[in-house]
Every structure is written in C-alpha cells, then in structure tokens.
Amino acid sequence: MPIGVSQAFHVNVNCSDLERSLAFYRDHLGLTASTHTRPEAPQDGAAFRLDEGQWDAWILHDDRGFGAGLVVDLLEWQVPLPTGRPNGAADLGFNRIGFYVSDLDDLYARLVADGAAGHGGPPHETAVGDGPAIRTVVVDDPDGMLVELVQTGVDRVGFVAIGVSDLARSTAFYTDVLGFRPMFDRGPLRQPGDQLGLDGEIELAATYLDDPRGTGAFMLELVQLIDPAPSAPPSARANQLGMFRLALLTDDIDRDHSALVDRGVVCWTPPAELEMGPGIPPLRALMFEDPDGTVLELIQPPR
C-alpha cells in the first residue's frame, strides 16, 4: 500500500536572481505569483541538511489556481547563497520541467528574442506513446535549467522529468510507495541529443505517471538515459541552482514518516516545523530520497 500522499503540490526551483526568474516564469510562461514566503531571519536548517537557512521565494500557479495543478516554488537562497548549476539531461535527478502551451511558435519566438537559449533548433515534432506526434522544444531558464514547451492548446504546468538509473525500480517506488499512477511508456528509442542539450545521438526510455489524484492534473516523467549512461548523481544540496525537490502533501506526516522508515527509505530528519515568513503559518515537512537519491518532500499543511 502507498503511504498517504494526496497529491504532488510543488516543485522547488532555486534561482540566482528572483526578479529575473519571475520575469521568465510569470511574464513569459504566464504563471501567477500568489504567495510570497520570506522568513525574517535564518532558522535551523537541519531539515535541508544545512546549518541554517533563509530564503526569498514566490509560489506561482497556472490559471487553474493555487494547488489545482502543480505549483512552482521559485526560490532564491539568502543563507546560504545559491551555488552550483542546474542538472542537465545527462544527470540523475530533476533535469527538466515541462509546460503545456497554447501557442508554441509565438512563445518560442518571444523567448529567443529576449535572449533565452534553445536546444535542437526551433519547435519540432516528436512521438509520445501511441498517440499522434506532438510539437515541442527545450529552452533554458535564466539559470540554465531545462524547460520543455509542448504545444497542447492550453497553458499550464505539465510535468517534471526525473533522470533515473533503473526505470523499473523507480517506477515501482513512485507507484507502490508514493501512489503515482501508471499512464504509458516510451521507448527505448534513439533521438538527436541536441534536443536536450546533449551531443550526438542518444538512447532513452521513459515511463509517464499520473499524479496520485488520478485526474491528469500533473504528470511525472521518469526517464532512463541508456546511451550515454547518466554522468552525475542527483543534487543533494538544498541551495543548488535548478530543481531541488518535489513536494507532496499528506494529512499525517508522522504516520507517513514511520511508513517510509519501515520501507527503508532514506529520510533526512524526522518531521520538522519550518517558518514561512510574515502572515503565513509554519508547516511541518521532511525531506526523503528516491532510489537514486533524488530529494522529495512531504508537507503537512497547517490545520
């Protein structure tokens, strides 16, 4: 039986300049900045494996509203300062966030005109599952994180891609432990690597999972790079640029923490209380790892 996850809530995107990244995700991709979290002072950072932590962040959502899909926790670390680089497609862990868009050509043109780097040329067709080909393109966000844009006729946060070393093992973890629901598989297949910022031709296989809600509100893409093999482990630094954690909601974090420990899942700490900043109640959270060490988070909202 899966633990008591009700839904995927947010993906954390660490940035080096919050205002610059807001201009990208809000002004170009159409997200709404709804909640500002900024603790007034550094707090105990043990939950993040830090000595202390303080950040300035905006929670952004698409036009479905706060919590209806997956929200983006766009965060600039103040203590400690941001470091490193975002994961690439050849790395294990979070390597790509996907947005469904209503007018791909117009958005791509505006992003390129504003200086965004693209990969593999202009939008192109690619096969996904047994359905018709889709048009897609991958660009960099202001810190170089991979952002995939997919023509669908709607504008929303669509999916997050996680690089894994063993697709069957990771699929079992996300379905059997966390309650994500199988949708379809893709590959193994070969494709030009430049579409994902890689050299030469690559081979990969992917499994697509629906959010535990089972409503299609959000999709997780588990992707195993077969050729070449992944070159770096997932980031385990809370202040590294790019995506660091995917947060999942629960109504009983103590119960689920015990269940994770019983299953041998690596949990960084017991549930800890985190201050969010003025006007926002504290919440309880814990970080834990998937089979490759990619960091996930359980959150119990204030009651």
Secondary structure as GFF3:
##gff-version 3
##sequence-region A 1 303
A	DSSP	beta_strand	5	14	.	.	.	ID=ss1
A	DSSP	alpha_helix	18	22	.	.	.	ID=ss2
A	DSSP	pi_helix	23	28	.	.	.	ID=ss3
A	DSSP	beta_strand	32	37	.	.	.	ID=ss4
A	DSSP	beta_strand	43	44	.	.	.	ID=ss5
A	DSSP	three_ten_helix	46	48	.	.	.	ID=ss6
A	DSSP	beta_strand	52	61	.	.	.	ID=ss7
A	DSSP	beta_strand	71	79	.	.	.	ID=ss8
A	DSSP	beta_strand	93	101	.	.	.	ID=ss9
A	DSSP	alpha_helix	104	113	.	.	.	ID=ss10
A	DSSP	beta_strand	118	126	.	.	.	ID=ss11
A	DSSP	beta_strand	134	140	.	.	.	ID=ss12
A	DSSP	beta_strand	146	151	.	.	.	ID=ss13
A	DSSP	beta_strand	156	163	.	.	.	ID=ss14
A	DSSP	alpha_helix	167	172	.	.	.	ID=ss15
A	DSSP	pi_helix	173	177	.	.	.	ID=ss16
A	DSSP	beta_strand	181	192	.	.	.	ID=ss17
A	DSSP	three_ten_helix	193	196	.	.	.	ID=ss18
A	DSSP	beta_strand	201	210	.	.	.	ID=ss19
A	DSSP	beta_strand	219	227	.	.	.	ID=ss20
A	DSSP	beta_strand	242	250	.	.	.	ID=ss21
A	DSSP	alpha_helix	253	262	.	.	.	ID=ss22
A	DSSP	beta_strand	272	274	.	.	.	ID=ss23
A	DSSP	beta_strand	283	289	.	.	.	ID=ss24
A	DSSP	beta_strand	295	300	.	.	.	ID=ss25
###
